[in-house]
């Protein structure tokens, strides 16, 4: 019997031996060799995150976070407001219907008028 960590190999043929719970004797399925199982049953390891560098972990530090006040969800468009006649309006889109249909565009004017269109 040869052990590498918690793996046990047959010394006669090199086959990996299966452990049965509660049985202290190992039998090789290939050559039939028998041996007592006195190897270590568990291995505990510890490591630091820096021991395994990854591109994802390096990118994590480059991620910027924005607060709700910094996040702009609307864009300006040159469209005349039907209520007050102002030439610029704000808009945003949402996919409210099924994916094979167009998005719904929501418009907002500085005067407070709001409307939407389905594309």
C-alpha positions as CSV (number, residue, x, y, z in Angstrom):
1,X,0.0,0.0,0.0
2,X,1.3,3.4,-1.0
3,X,-0.4,6.7,0.0
4,X,-0.3,10.1,-1.5
5,X,-2.3,12.5,0.7
6,X,-5.6,10.6,1.3
7,X,-5.3,8.5,-1.9
8,X,-4.2,4.8,-1.4
9,X,-2.6,2.8,-4.2
10,X,-1.8,-0.9,-4.5
11,X,1.9,-1.5,-4.2
12,X,1.7,-4.5,-6.6
13,X,-0.1,-3.0,-9.6
14,X,-0.5,0.7,-8.8
15,X,-4.3,0.7,-8.9
16,X,-6.2,3.3,-6.9
17,X,-7.8,1.5,-3.9
18,X,-11.4,2.2,-2.8
19,X,-12.1,2.6,0.9
20,X,-15.2,1.0,2.4
21,X,-16.7,2.7,5.5
22,X,-16.1,0.7,8.6
23,X,-13.7,-1.8,6.9
24,X,-10.0,-1.6,7.8
25,X,-8.8,-3.9,5.0
26,X,-8.2,-2.8,1.5
27,X,-8.5,-5.2,-1.4
28,X,-7.2,-4.4,-4.9
29,X,-9.9,-5.1,-7.6
30,X,-7.2,-5.7,-10.3
31,X,-4.7,-8.0,-8.7
32,X,-6.5,-9.1,-5.5
33,X,-3.7,-7.9,-3.1
34,X,-4.9,-7.3,0.4
35,X,-3.5,-4.8,2.9
36,X,-4.5,-3.2,6.2
37,X,-5.9,0.4,5.9
38,X,-3.8,2.4,8.4
39,X,-3.5,5.5,6.2
40,X,-4.7,9.0,7.1
41,X,-8.5,9.4,6.6
42,X,-8.8,13.2,6.3
43,X,-6.6,16.1,5.2
44,X,-7.2,19.7,6.2
45,X,-5.7,22.4,4.1
46,X,-5.8,26.2,4.3
47,X,-4.8,28.8,1.7
48,X,-4.8,32.5,1.2
49,X,-6.8,34.1,-1.6
50,X,-3.5,35.6,-2.9
51,X,-2.2,32.0,-3.4
52,X,-4.6,31.6,-6.4
53,X,-4.4,34.8,-8.5
54,X,-7.1,35.3,-11.1
55,X,-8.0,37.8,-13.7
56,X,-11.5,38.2,-12.2
57,X,-10.1,39.0,-8.8
58,X,-7.8,41.6,-10.3
59,X,-10.7,43.2,-12.2
60,X,-12.8,43.4,-9.0
61,X,-10.6,46.3,-7.7
62,X,-11.2,48.2,-10.9
63,X,-15.0,48.2,-10.5
64,X,-16.5,51.5,-9.7
65,X,-19.6,51.9,-7.7
66,X,-22.2,54.7,-8.2
67,X,-24.6,56.1,-5.8
68,X,-28.3,56.6,-6.7
69,X,-27.7,60.4,-7.0
70,X,-24.8,59.8,-9.5
71,X,-26.8,57.3,-11.7
72,X,-28.5,59.0,-14.7
73,X,-31.2,56.7,-16.2
74,X,-32.6,59.2,-18.7
75,X,-31.2,60.8,-21.8
76,X,-32.1,64.0,-23.7
77,X,-33.8,64.0,-27.0
78,X,-34.8,66.7,-29.5
79,X,-38.5,66.2,-29.5
80,X,-41.2,68.8,-29.1
81,X,-43.3,68.6,-26.0
82,X,-47.0,68.3,-27.0
83,X,-48.1,70.2,-23.9
84,X,-45.8,73.2,-23.6
85,X,-43.9,73.2,-26.9
86,X,-40.4,72.9,-25.4
87,X,-37.9,71.4,-27.9
88,X,-36.1,69.0,-25.6
89,X,-37.4,66.2,-23.6
90,X,-36.0,63.4,-21.4
91,X,-36.6,59.7,-22.2
92,X,-35.9,56.2,-21.1
93,X,-36.9,52.7,-22.4
94,X,-38.2,49.6,-20.7
95,X,-38.9,46.2,-22.1
96,X,-42.4,45.7,-20.8
97,X,-43.8,43.3,-23.5
98,X,-42.4,40.1,-24.8
99,X,-38.8,40.0,-26.1
100,X,-39.9,39.8,-29.8
101,X,-41.7,43.1,-29.5
102,X,-40.2,46.6,-29.2
103,X,-39.5,48.4,-26.0
104,X,-41.7,51.1,-24.5
105,X,-40.3,54.6,-24.5
106,X,-41.2,56.9,-21.7
107,X,-40.9,60.7,-22.2
108,X,-40.7,63.4,-19.6
109,X,-40.7,67.2,-20.1
110,X,-39.4,69.9,-17.7
111,X,-43.0,71.2,-17.5
112,X,-44.0,67.9,-15.9
113,X,-45.8,66.4,-18.9
114,X,-45.3,62.7,-19.4
115,X,-46.3,60.2,-22.1
116,X,-45.1,56.9,-23.6
117,X,-45.0,55.2,-27.0
118,X,-44.7,51.5,-27.9
119,X,-42.0,50.8,-30.6
